[in-house]
């Protein structure tokens, strides 16, 4: 699957928790905020470990943090299921 910019709730969740990008990047183990910025803009997806860390940091299930991606993957799987019937 090709990564395209997707809407996500990372920026909103971070702001609601009152956290800076620098602090969240530190929690993720990143040396700078550039990777987190890419995640928030939807330019890149975090790996599973970082996605789970974000879930913990924001106290929000991954499925809600990446709702558009989840919906797209769900539609892709359902389409493949229909082909097999």
N, C-alpha and C positions, 0 to 999 in steps of 0.2 A: 504494500500500500504506500502510495506517495504521500509525504507529509505536506499538506497545504496549510496556510494560515487558518486557524480555527478559533472561534470564540471559546473562551473558557472563563472560569470565575476566579482565577488566581489573583488578579489585581484587586478585584472587589473584596475577596476574602482577606487579603493582606491588609487592605485599608480598614476593613471592619474590625480587624484585630488590633489595629494601631501599630502595626509593625513596619519597619523600614525594609527596603530591599536589601540593605547591607546586613541587617540582622537575620533575615530569612536565608540569604546566601551563606552566612556563617553557619546557621543550623544545618544547611544542606552540605556543608563542607567545601563550598566554592570559595576561591580566593577573591573573586570580584562579583559584581552584580550582573555582569553581561549575560550569563547563562540564564539567570532568573528572569531577566528582561526578555530574553528570547522565549521563555516559557509563557510569560504573561501576555506577550503579543501574539502567541500562537505560531511563531516562526519555527519553533522546535518543540518536540514533546520530551518530557523528562523520562528517564529510564524508570523501570518499575520501582527500584529502591527509592529514588527521589520522589516519585509520585506518592509512594506510601509515606515518606517523610513529610511531604506537603499535607497529606491527609492528617497526620498527627499534629503538625504545627498549627493548621487552621481549624482543627477539630471538625472537619467536614469530609464525608466520604468521597473517595476519588471520583466516583460516578457523577457526583454533583459538581466537582471541580472541573471536570471535562465532559460536560453534558453533550455538547455538539459532537465530539468525537465518539462518545458512547452511542449516541443515536445513529451516527453514520455506520459504525461497526455492527450495530444491531440490525440495521437495514441490509447490510452486506450479507450477514449470516442468514437472515430470513430469506433473501433472494436465492442464496445457494440451496437452502432447504427446499424451497419451492421447486427448483430444478430437479431435485432428486425424487420428487413425488411422481 
